């Protein structure tokens, strides 16, 4: 069953693509020391959860990219209580740390954990990679995005 409650059947290439996505999310989550990785895409009705890897937690009912509006697109909160607005609520529900990374075409990757983040500083180290991804995705992607256009 799909996350949205519908029945879905994945075949062939679609199943392989989903497996690759799940493997990538597992790798990022594990490498950075979080419990759960959640991939969101922008939809007309708001944010839509495309894939979640790791345990579903009580705070997931309030944690989506809209909860982080007004905060940097790329951010690491080793103490979830420091997130403006929603931080105390997340901590009350058991969330200890959160990170967010932008994805091309307006997507967001949220990482969260019931323990305080221990890796620290990885967002700053990832900025050059994010900038390269932004340049390769074109000027429509916002993450210190490129405003350079091809000139004749």
N, C-alpha and C positions, 0 to 999 in steps of 0.2 A: 504494500500500500504506500502511496506517495505521502509526503509530509502534509499536503493539503487535504488529505482524506480521500482522494480519488484513487481508483484502481488504475495502475499503469503497468504496461508490459514493455520491457526494454528488450530489444533484439540486437544481435550482431554488434555493429559499430557503436550504437548508442550505449549498449552495456559496457563495451570496452572504454568508451569515453567517460562514463560515470565511474568506472573502476579507477581510471587514471586520476580523475578529480578527487575521489576519496583517498587514494594513495597520497596525492599532493597535500591535501588537507591534514591527513594523519602525520605526514612528515613535518610540516610547518608546526603543527600543534606540539608534537613530541620534541622537536629540536628546540623550541622556544620555552618549553616547560609549562605549557598550559594543559588544562583538562579537556577543554572543548574548543573546537573551531567551527564557526558558523558563517556560511557564505550567503550574503544577501544581495539581491538585485533590485534595482528600482523598478517599480511597476506603477501603473496609473493610480491605483488605490493606496499607494504607499510602498513600504518595503516588503519584499517577498523572500522568505527563507528558501533558498535553493537546495542547500545541503548542510547537514550538521553532522560532525564527527566527534564522538566522545559522549559522555553521559549528559542526558537532559537534566537540567537543574531547576530549582524553583525560581531563580532569578531570570530565567530565560523568558518568562512571560512579560517582563518589562525591558529586557535588554535587546534592543535592535538599533540600527543606525539612527533612528529618530530620537532615541534617548540621549544620543551624543551630539545632537545639533548644537552648534556654537562652540564646539571643541575642535581642535585640529583633526584633520582627516587621518593623519598618521600620528598616533599617540600611544603611549604606554603608561598605564596607571598601576604601579606596583601596590598601591593601596586604593582599592575601589572607592573608599569614602571620599577621596579627593576629586572625584568626577563631579563637576558642577551640576547641581540639581538632583540628579538621580543617584549619586554616589551613596548617600546614607541609606537609601532604600535598598540598593543592591547589597550593601554590607549587612543590612538587617536580614536579608534573605539568604545570606551565607556566602556571597561572592566576595572574594578577597582581592583579585586583580583582574584587569581588563586591558586589552590592547586592540587597536583598530588600524587596519591598513586599507588604503584605497585600491580599487581595482579598475581596469579600463571600463569605459562606458557607464560609469556611475555606480559600479558595484562596491561592496565593502566586505572585508573579512574581519569578523570579530573573534577574538580569542579571550577566553575567560577561565578562571580557576578558583577553586575553593581555598587555595593557599596563596600566600603573598608571592608575587613574582620574584624570582631569584636571578634570572639571567641579567637583567638590567643593561641599559645602554644600547640594546640591539636596534632600536628604532633609529638612533643617530647613525649607526653603522650601515643601516639599510637605505638611508636617504639617497646615496648615489645610484643604487640599483633602481629605486623608485623613480628617480629623475630620468634614468635611461628608459625605463618602461613607459614613462609619460611621453618622452620624445618619440618613441617608436609607435605609440598608440595614436599620436597626432594631437593637434591643438585642442580638440574637443574634450580631452581628458584633463581634469583639474587635479593637479598635485604638483604645484609649482609648474604647471603645464607649459608646454611650448606655445609661444605665440608666433613662432616663425612659420612663414608660409613660403612655398616655392615661388621663386621669382623667375619670370621669363627673361 
